[in-house]
Each structure stands twice: as structure tokens, then as C-alpha cells.
Amino acid sequence: MIGGMSKDTLADWPSKSEVAERLGMHTKTLDRAINRGEIQQAYRRVAGRRPMPVLNPADVAKLEATTVQPQPFVMAHGSAEPGGTTALAAPRASAASLPALVDFLQAAARPVPQPLFLTLEAAAEYSGLPVATLKAFLHDGSLAAIKTGRGWRIRRRDLDLV
């Protein structure tokens, strides 16, 4: 007998890792439920190893009933895009939610503000020129820039002129 239970009873109890995988949650989440007293935990002896934590199947069933299971995306029939990818079906929107959706899409379409001054590395990426070439332009004066304590700051519009 282990804690009032026989070894045969514990053989039917799932391990903590099995329950976590089945419910799609982390073992730390199960530890919190055990600490709150929602799930009973016992230890099954395994020869040559440390005792394995196992959980009461009845308590696991209660937790499973209250756990929200992840829902898979539903693929739209015949919506394959060129290139081999498939588009996801959008949920139907009510008439009341359409203005909010339009506002969201318009906000997402606004251009992202670009910085006025770029570091030497960002300027090289923006212009497509090597860092060494930009440094040469800085030293011979053909590219205007501001010297900061640790590097250079180059105006974006000056890079457009190069």
C-alpha cells in the first residue's frame, strides 16, 4: 500500500508528462493545479529509477472537461494560391463588425514611419552599398553625416542622392 492505494491502482494512473501532452499544457501548469488541490498526485515506483509522478485519472478527467481545447484552422475548399500555399477561410463577419474590420485594415495599410537618420550599417542595407564604400564617401566628403560618439548618423535623403 502506498498512501492508502495499492501498487495496482497506481499502474492505471497516467504520468504527469502523459497528461500534459494529452491536454496540451506544460507540466508546470499541472504543478499549479496540484498545489491548489485540484489534482491528486502520487508516485509510482519504477525499478532502477526515481519514483514517477502520476495523477488521479478522475481528477484529470475533471481538468480535461474544463480545459479549452485548441481548434484547428478550417481550410477553404479550393483556395490554393499560386506557389503551392493554401489560404485559410475567413470567418463570416456580421454587418456590425464590418466597420471595425475596415478601420483595422486601413490602419494596417498605413506606411510605417522611416527614421530620418540611419546608422552606417542601416545605411549600407538601405543603399545596397558596402559599409567600406560608405566610409570612403564619408572621409572624402562626398556624403554628409553626423559623427556620434560611437559611429555615424547619415540622413536618409543624402543616401538617396548618392
Buried (B, 14 or more C-beta within 10 A) or exposed (E): EEEEBEEEBBEEBBBBEEBBEEBEBEEEBBBEBBEEEEBBBBEBEEEEEEEBBBBBBEBBEBBEEEEEEEEEEEEEEEEEEEEEEEEEEEEEEEEEEEEEEEEEEEEEEEEEEEEEBBBBEBBBEBBEBEEEEBBEBBEEEEBEBEEEEEEBBBBBEBBEEE
